[in-house]
Amino acid sequence: MSIEVSASQALAAKALDYRAVRQDMISSNIANADTPYYRPRDIRFEDALAAESAKILNQGTPKLQMAQTNEAHLPLTDEKSSSRAKTFFRDGHMARNDGNSVDLDVETTEMSKNSIMFNALVGAMKKNSGIYKSVIDASSKIS
């Protein structure tokens, strides 16, 4: 359980979660490089983070609620408000004879980019917490 000091820290924590999910997906793609008919999967990181940002910063648009005319009807589910990131198949590469379209060059490049962004987020969060720590230390010396 973590305590969020600000909305930006909560957003950075969610970004770390999405980066970790993306890392797992890329690892799965690499692990299935020899699986026949496997298609590489990915998430739309920017879309997921934009939706999370709107939710955290309360920038959502007002929604018209749908009326449920009968108790037996299934309740409406809003896919956009879901905290799960949307996955998609990253196609566009030539499939091999076995139908597999995983390109190891693309996957390792995406993994490297994702790792760099993950480490940058961790560094930013450490720096942010260091600022709060220095403010607390300075205020304790004043009294």
C-alpha positions as CSV (number, residue, x, y, z in Angstrom):
1,M,0.0,0.0,0.0
2,S,1.5,3.3,-1.1
3,I,0.5,6.9,-0.2
4,E,0.2,9.2,-3.1
5,V,1.3,12.7,-2.3
6,S,0.1,14.3,-5.5
7,A,-1.9,13.5,-8.6
8,S,1.2,13.4,-10.7
9,Q,2.7,10.8,-8.4
10,A,-0.4,8.7,-8.8
11,L,-0.2,9.1,-12.5
12,A,3.5,8.1,-12.5
13,A,2.7,5.0,-10.5
14,K,0.0,4.0,-13.0
15,A,2.5,4.6,-15.8
16,L,4.9,2.2,-14.1
17,D,2.1,-0.4,-13.9
18,Y,1.4,0.0,-17.6
19,R,5.1,-0.2,-18.5
20,A,5.4,-3.4,-16.5
21,V,2.4,-4.9,-18.3
22,R,3.9,-3.9,-21.6
23,Q,7.3,-5.5,-20.6
24,D,5.4,-8.8,-19.8
25,M,3.7,-8.7,-23.2
26,I,6.9,-8.1,-25.1
27,S,8.6,-10.9,-23.1
28,S,5.7,-13.2,-24.0
29,N,6.1,-12.3,-27.7
30,I,9.8,-13.2,-27.6
31,A,9.0,-16.4,-25.7
32,N,6.5,-17.4,-28.5
33,A,8.8,-16.6,-31.4
34,D,8.8,-20.2,-32.4
35,T,5.1,-20.9,-31.7
36,P,3.2,-21.6,-34.9
37,Y,0.5,-19.0,-35.8
38,Y,1.4,-16.8,-32.9
39,R,0.7,-13.1,-33.5
40,P,2.6,-10.6,-31.3
41,R,0.5,-8.6,-28.8
42,D,1.0,-5.1,-27.4
43,I,-0.9,-2.4,-25.5
44,R,-1.6,1.2,-26.5
45,F,0.3,2.7,-23.7
46,E,-0.5,6.3,-24.5
47,D,-4.2,5.7,-24.8
48,A,-4.3,3.8,-21.5
49,L,-2.3,6.6,-19.7
50,A,-4.4,9.4,-21.2
51,A,-7.6,7.6,-19.9
52,E,-6.0,7.2,-16.5
53,S,-4.8,10.8,-16.4
54,A,-8.4,12.0,-17.1
55,K,-9.6,9.8,-14.3
56,I,-7.0,10.9,-11.8
57,L,-7.2,14.6,-12.6
58,N,-11.0,14.6,-12.9
59,Q,-11.0,15.8,-16.4
60,G,-13.6,13.3,-17.7
61,T,-16.5,14.5,-19.8
62,P,-20.0,14.2,-18.2
63,K,-21.8,11.0,-19.2
64,L,-25.4,10.4,-19.9
65,Q,-26.5,7.4,-17.8
66,M,-28.4,4.7,-19.7
67,A,-31.7,3.7,-18.2
68,Q,-32.2,0.0,-17.3
69,T,-35.9,-0.7,-17.9
70,N,-35.9,-4.3,-16.5
71,E,-34.0,-5.8,-13.6
72,A,-33.2,-8.9,-15.8
73,H,-31.3,-6.8,-18.3
74,L,-27.5,-6.9,-18.2
75,P,-26.0,-3.8,-16.7
76,L,-24.1,-1.5,-19.0
77,T,-20.4,-1.7,-18.8
78,D,-18.2,1.1,-19.9
79,E,-15.1,-0.2,-21.5
80,K,-13.4,3.2,-21.5
81,S,-13.6,3.5,-17.7
82,S,-11.9,0.1,-17.3
83,S,-8.5,0.3,-15.7
84,R,-7.3,-2.4,-18.0
85,A,-5.2,-1.4,-21.0
86,K,-6.5,-2.4,-24.4
87,T,-4.4,-5.0,-26.2
88,F,-4.0,-5.3,-29.9
89,F,-2.1,-7.6,-32.3
90,R,1.0,-5.9,-33.7
91,D,0.9,-7.2,-37.2
92,G,2.5,-5.7,-40.3
93,H,5.4,-8.0,-40.4
94,M,5.6,-10.9,-42.8
95,A,4.5,-14.1,-41.3
96,R,6.9,-17.1,-41.7
97,N,5.8,-20.4,-43.2
98,D,4.5,-21.5,-39.9
99,G,2.2,-18.4,-39.6
100,N,4.2,-16.8,-36.8
101,S,4.7,-13.0,-37.3
102,V,7.0,-12.3,-34.4
103,D,10.0,-10.2,-35.5
104,L,12.8,-10.5,-32.8
105,D,14.4,-7.2,-34.0
106,V,11.2,-5.3,-33.4
107,E,10.5,-7.0,-30.1
108,T,14.0,-6.4,-28.6
109,T,13.8,-2.8,-29.8
110,E,10.4,-2.3,-28.2
111,M,11.7,-4.0,-25.0
112,S,14.7,-1.6,-24.9
113,K,12.5,1.5,-25.4
114,N,10.1,0.3,-22.7
115,S,12.9,-0.4,-20.2
116,I,14.4,3.0,-20.8
117,M,11.0,4.7,-20.1
118,F,10.5,2.5,-17.1
119,N,13.8,3.5,-15.6
120,A,13.2,7.2,-16.4
121,L,9.9,7.0,-14.5
122,V,11.5,5.3,-11.5
123,G,14.2,8.1,-11.5
124,A,11.6,10.8,-11.7
125,M,9.6,9.3,-8.8
126,K,12.8,9.0,-6.7
127,K,13.6,12.6,-7.4
128,N,10.1,13.7,-6.6
129,S,10.1,11.9,-3.3
130,G,13.6,13.4,-2.6
131,I,12.1,16.9,-2.9
132,Y,9.4,16.1,-0.3
133,K,12.0,14.5,2.0
134,S,14.2,17.6,1.8
135,V,11.2,19.9,2.6
136,I,10.3,17.8,5.6
137,D,14.0,17.8,6.8
138,A,14.2,21.6,6.4
139,S,10.9,22.2,8.2
140,S,12.1,20.0,11.1
141,K,15.3,22.2,11.5
142,I,13.3,25.4,11.6
143,S,11.3,24.5,14.7
